[in-house]
Every structure is written in structure tokens, then in C-alpha cells.
């Protein structure tokens, strides 16, 4: 345990933090723009959202598409690697339903 070879440690290094998991959860609903993500993630700061999206993009979980429009339109969607996280998100949701509110 505690080694970089540990699969749990590798997974947590990608999905670390409250906002990261919630961003991934929202992107399972389909492609979203930055403003749409901010609207549904109540309390996330623009800086935090930007940082988390960049980290997810660097990890190959999120794909960012910039459209050459004025103003520029940027959309985010899950990659195939990102879609592989679904069982983890679903397991967390199921477990969360068993916890007291």
C-alpha cells in the first residue's frame, strides 16, 4: 500500500476532490459548456472549475472542444476513459442513498 503502483491510489489521484467527481457526474448527462457546469455545481468558483476541468483533460478523462466563434464557445465531454468511471459514480450514488441525510 502507499505505492504508486497501487490501483486505488492511481484512481484517487485522478478523481481527487469533491468537485472533480461532481463534474464527471454532470458530464455523464452529455456535453456541457462551462457556464452550464457552473450553474449546476452550486458553490464552485470559476477558478476551481477551470482547474478541475484542466486536470481532467490532462488525465484523459475529459475532452475540450473550442469553437472559433466570437465569443469563443468551449464544450466539455467525457472521453471513453472518462465513461469508464460510471460504475464508480453509480456505486457512490447507491452507497450515498443508504446514508442519513
N, C-alpha and C positions, 0 to 999 in steps of 0.2 A: 504494500500500500504506500501511497505518497510518492509514487514514481511516475515519471512522465509517460510510462508505458501503460499505466492504469486506464482502462477504457472509461471509467466513471469520471476520472479527473479530466480526461480529454473532452468529454461531453460537457462537463460543467464549465470548462474554460470557454466554450462557445456560447452556452446558454446562461451564463452568469448574470444574475441580477433580475429584479422584478420586471423592469421594462422590456428586457430582451425577450422573455417568454411571452409577455403580453403582445409585443409587436408581431412575433411569429404567429401567435394565436389569431390576430386580426388578419394577417396575410393569408391564412387558410380560407378566408372568405373571398379571396381573389385579389387582383391587382389594386393597389391603393396609391393615392397621391399623398404627399407629405401632410397637407392640410387635413385630409381625411383621417389619417392616423392620429394627428394631434387632437382632432375633435372627439375621437372615441377613447383615447387614452387620457382620461381626465387627470390632470395634475402633472403630466410630463412636460418638462421645459423643452423649448426648441433645441437647445444645445444638447441636452441628453438624448433626445430623439435622433438628432443628426449623428451624434457619436455612436449610438447603438446601431443605427442603420449602416453606418460605415463599417463597423466591426463585423456585422453580419454579412455584408458584401465581401469583405476581405476573407472571411471564413468560407465563402462559397454557399452560404445559406440563402442570401437574398440577391436578386438581380435588379440593378438600377438602370432604367432607360431614360435618357434625356432627349426630349424632342426639341428641334431647332425652331422654336416659336418665340414670340415676344408677348408676354414674359415667358421664359422657358418653362416647359412642363416636364416634371420628373415623376416617373412612376416606379413603384417597387412591387416586386412579386417574388414568391418563393422559387428557388431553383429545385431541381429534383432532389438534391441533398437536403434542402430545407423541408421538402414534403415528407422526407423520411422521418421527421421529428413528430409526425402526427400521433403515433402510438404513445409517445411520452406525454404530449399535451393531453391526450384523451385519458391517460392513466392519472395525471394530476387532477383533471376535472372530476373524474369518478371518485378519487380519494377525497377531494375537497367537498364533494357532496355529503360525505359521511361526517364531516367536522361540524361542530356547532357554529352557528352564525355569530 
